[in-house]
Amino acid sequence: MRKFRTLLFTITLMSVTMIACKDTKGKEKQEESVTEKTETPSEEAKNTEAEKMEMATVLNANLATEDDLKGIGLSEELVAEILAKRPFLTMNAFDSLLGAEMDKEALYKKIFVPFNLNTTAESDFKMIPGVGDRMAHEFEEYRPYTSIQQFRREIGKYVDEDEVARYENYVFVPVELNTASEEDIKALPGVGNRMAHEFEEYRPYTNMEQFRKEIGKYVDDKELSRLERFVYLKE
């Protein structure tokens, strides 16, 4: 009888041990599964963020340095030609410089000359990567634009904030020299705090010749002609 009890106790103990081992292994597998699920979205998020940063980096053909231009894979000959012919007062002028064999769709994800939202032909807006017939129509539909905020608000009805921000690499809203806010002036391509201050410093402007004279104190003729395309005076 004593042997039977000992045997029964031994069997029971082994059963409990086996069950405990199974539970431990099950928990380990669950933890591994949870870890894998946690790590996967994290990697995807990193990749997505990297893609967004890459998409957001669009060089301005009028402002990019020689190293910038070489860094996106342009030949030394083309880089030299771009630097010599700047500023490009329209995207079409830059586009015509590139050979027919160039993969322009891929290139324009990296470099561009921003379009004037109020004067660009609807068909030209389709040069912007990812802009088709419908979005080109929407760009034109809400003219005239008086500020970049208006563009964000109207186009934001159709795409998310990230896409609107991407579009802003490719467009600008010209500003009225005497009434534009500092924020709108600084939204112009390549215009920072110092130049925005100078724009405001010489108000009121009575004609464009005054703008050329005053702003010409700070920049050379090429930069002056680039800046001039961003501004206007009410008649």
C-alpha positions as CSV (number, residue, x, y, z in Angstrom):
1,M,0.0,0.0,0.0
2,R,2.9,2.3,0.9
3,K,4.5,1.6,-2.4
4,F,1.2,2.3,-4.2
5,R,1.0,5.7,-2.5
6,T,4.6,6.5,-3.3
7,L,4.0,5.5,-7.0
8,L,0.8,7.6,-7.1
9,F,2.5,10.6,-5.6
10,T,5.4,10.3,-8.1
11,I,3.0,10.1,-11.1
12,T,1.1,13.1,-9.8
13,L,4.3,15.1,-9.3
14,M,5.4,14.3,-12.9
15,S,2.1,15.3,-14.3
16,V,2.2,18.7,-12.5
17,T,5.8,19.2,-13.7
18,M,4.9,18.5,-17.3
19,I,1.9,20.8,-17.2
20,A,4.1,23.6,-15.7
21,C,6.7,23.1,-18.4
22,K,4.0,23.3,-21.1
23,D,2.6,26.5,-19.6
24,T,6.1,28.0,-19.5
25,K,6.8,27.2,-23.1
26,G,3.4,28.5,-24.1
27,K,4.1,31.8,-22.3
28,E,7.6,32.0,-24.0
29,K,6.0,31.5,-27.4
30,Q,3.4,34.2,-26.7
31,E,6.1,36.6,-25.5
32,E,8.1,35.9,-28.7
33,S,5.0,36.5,-30.8
34,V,4.2,39.7,-29.0
35,T,7.9,40.9,-29.4
36,E,7.8,40.1,-33.1
37,K,4.6,41.9,-33.6
38,T,5.9,44.9,-31.7
39,E,9.2,45.0,-33.6
40,T,7.6,44.7,-37.1
41,P,5.5,47.9,-37.0
42,S,8.5,49.7,-35.5
43,E,10.7,48.8,-38.5
44,E,7.9,49.7,-40.9
45,A,7.5,53.0,-39.2
46,K,11.2,53.7,-39.5
47,N,11.1,52.8,-43.2
48,T,8.0,55.0,-43.8
49,E,9.6,57.9,-42.0
50,A,12.7,57.5,-44.1
51,E,10.6,57.5,-47.3
52,K,8.8,60.7,-46.2
53,M,12.1,62.4,-45.5
54,E,13.4,61.4,-48.9
55,M,10.2,62.7,-50.6
56,A,10.4,65.9,-48.6
57,T,14.0,66.7,-49.8
58,V,13.4,68.5,-53.1
59,L,16.2,70.7,-54.2
60,N,15.4,74.1,-55.7
61,A,17.3,74.2,-59.0
62,N,18.1,77.9,-58.4
63,L,19.5,77.4,-54.9
64,A,21.2,74.0,-54.9
65,T,24.9,74.0,-54.5
66,E,27.3,72.3,-56.9
67,D,27.7,69.4,-54.4
68,D,23.9,69.2,-54.0
69,L,23.5,68.8,-57.8
70,K,26.2,66.2,-58.0
71,G,24.7,64.4,-55.1
72,I,21.5,63.6,-57.0
73,G,23.5,62.0,-59.8
74,L,23.8,64.8,-62.3
75,S,26.8,64.7,-64.6
76,E,29.5,67.3,-64.2
77,E,28.6,68.8,-67.6
78,L,25.0,69.2,-66.7
79,V,25.8,70.6,-63.2
80,A,28.1,73.2,-64.9
81,E,25.4,74.1,-67.4
82,I,22.8,74.5,-64.6
83,L,25.0,76.8,-62.6
84,A,25.9,78.9,-65.6
85,K,22.3,79.4,-66.7
86,R,20.7,80.2,-63.4
87,P,18.4,81.7,-62.4
88,F,15.6,79.7,-64.1
89,L,12.6,82.0,-64.0
90,T,10.3,79.2,-64.9
91,M,10.3,75.5,-64.5
92,N,9.8,75.2,-68.3
93,A,13.2,76.9,-68.8
94,F,14.8,74.3,-66.5
95,D,12.9,71.5,-68.2
96,S,14.1,72.5,-71.6
97,L,17.7,72.3,-70.5
98,L,17.4,68.6,-69.8
99,G,17.9,66.0,-72.5
100,A,15.1,63.8,-73.9
101,E,16.8,60.7,-72.5
102,M,16.6,62.0,-69.0
103,D,14.2,60.3,-66.6
104,K,12.4,63.5,-65.7
105,E,9.7,61.9,-63.5
106,A,12.4,60.4,-61.2
107,L,14.6,63.6,-61.4
108,Y,11.7,65.9,-60.4
109,K,11.3,64.0,-57.2
110,K,14.8,65.4,-56.3
111,I,15.0,68.9,-58.0
112,F,12.5,71.4,-59.3
113,V,11.8,75.1,-59.9
114,P,8.6,76.0,-58.0
115,F,5.6,77.0,-60.0
116,N,3.6,80.2,-59.6
117,L,0.2,78.9,-58.4
118,N,-1.6,81.8,-60.0
119,T,-0.1,81.8,-63.5
120,T,1.1,78.2,-64.3
121,A,-0.8,76.4,-67.0
122,E,-2.9,73.5,-65.7
123,S,-1.1,71.1,-68.0
124,D,2.3,72.2,-66.5
125,F,1.2,71.3,-63.0
126,K,1.4,67.6,-64.1
127,M,5.1,67.9,-64.2
128,I,5.0,67.7,-60.4
129,P,5.5,64.0,-59.4
130,G,2.3,62.4,-58.4
131,V,0.0,65.2,-59.8
132,G,-2.4,63.9,-62.4
133,D,-5.3,65.5,-64.3
134,R,-7.6,65.7,-61.2
135,M,-5.2,67.4,-58.9
136,A,-3.8,69.7,-61.6
137,H,-7.4,70.8,-62.1
138,E,-7.8,71.4,-58.3
139,F,-4.7,73.5,-58.2
140,E,-6.2,75.8,-60.9
141,E,-9.7,75.7,-59.5
142,Y,-9.0,77.8,-56.4
143,R,-7.3,80.7,-58.1
144,P,-6.4,83.3,-57.3
145,Y,-4.4,82.3,-54.3
146,T,-3.6,85.1,-51.9
147,S,-1.5,83.1,-49.4
148,I,0.0,79.7,-48.9
149,Q,-2.4,79.1,-46.1
150,Q,-5.3,79.2,-48.7
151,F,-3.5,76.6,-50.7
152,R,-3.1,74.3,-47.7
153,R,-6.7,74.7,-46.8
154,E,-8.2,74.1,-50.2
155,I,-5.9,71.3,-51.4
156,G,-6.1,69.8,-47.9
157,K,-9.7,68.8,-48.7
158,Y,-8.3,66.2,-51.1
159,V,-5.1,64.9,-49.6
160,D,-3.5,64.6,-46.1
161,E,-1.1,67.1,-44.5
162,D,2.0,65.2,-45.5
163,E,1.0,65.3,-49.2
164,V,0.1,69.0,-49.0
165,A,3.6,69.7,-47.5
166,R,5.2,67.7,-50.3
167,Y,3.3,69.8,-52.9
168,E,4.7,72.9,-51.3
169,N,8.2,72.0,-52.5
170,Y,6.8,72.5,-56.0
171,V,4.7,75.7,-55.8
172,F,4.6,79.2,-54.4
173,V,2.1,82.0,-54.0
174,P,3.3,85.4,-55.1
175,V,3.0,88.1,-52.5
176,E,1.9,91.7,-52.7
177,L,4.9,93.8,-51.6
178,N,3.0,96.3,-49.4
179,T,0.5,94.1,-47.7
180,A,1.9,90.6,-47.4
181,S,2.5,89.2,-43.9
182,E,5.9,88.2,-42.8
183,E,4.8,84.6,-42.7
184,D,3.7,84.7,-46.4
185,I,7.0,86.3,-47.4
186,K,9.1,83.7,-45.6
187,A,7.0,81.0,-47.4
188,L,8.6,82.1,-50.7
189,P,11.4,79.8,-51.9
190,G,14.7,80.7,-50.5
191,V,13.5,83.7,-48.5
192,G,14.5,83.6,-44.9
193,N,14.1,85.9,-41.9
194,R,16.7,88.5,-43.0
195,M,15.4,89.0,-46.5
196,A,11.8,89.0,-45.3
197,H,12.8,91.8,-43.0
198,E,14.3,93.8,-45.9
199,F,11.2,93.3,-48.0
200,E,9.2,94.9,-45.2
201,E,11.8,97.5,-44.3
202,Y,11.3,99.6,-47.5
203,R,7.5,99.8,-47.5
204,P,5.6,101.4,-49.0
205,Y,6.8,100.5,-52.5
206,T,5.5,102.7,-55.2
207,N,6.9,100.7,-58.2
208,M,9.0,97.7,-59.0
209,E,12.0,99.8,-59.7
210,Q,12.1,100.8,-56.1
211,F,12.1,97.1,-55.1
212,R,15.0,96.4,-57.5
213,K,17.0,99.4,-56.1
214,E,16.5,98.6,-52.4
215,I,16.8,94.8,-52.4
216,G,19.6,95.1,-55.0
217,K,21.7,96.5,-52.1
218,Y,21.8,93.0,-50.6
219,V,21.9,90.5,-53.5
220,D,23.4,90.3,-57.0
221,D,21.5,90.8,-60.2
222,K,20.8,87.1,-60.7
223,E,19.3,86.7,-57.2
224,L,17.3,89.9,-57.6
225,S,15.7,88.6,-60.8
226,R,14.9,85.3,-59.0
227,L,13.2,87.2,-56.1
228,E,11.4,89.5,-58.4
229,R,9.2,86.7,-59.8
230,F,7.8,86.1,-56.3
231,V,6.4,89.6,-55.8
232,Y,4.0,92.1,-57.3
233,L,2.4,95.5,-56.6
234,K,-1.3,96.3,-56.7
235,E,-2.1,98.7,-59.5
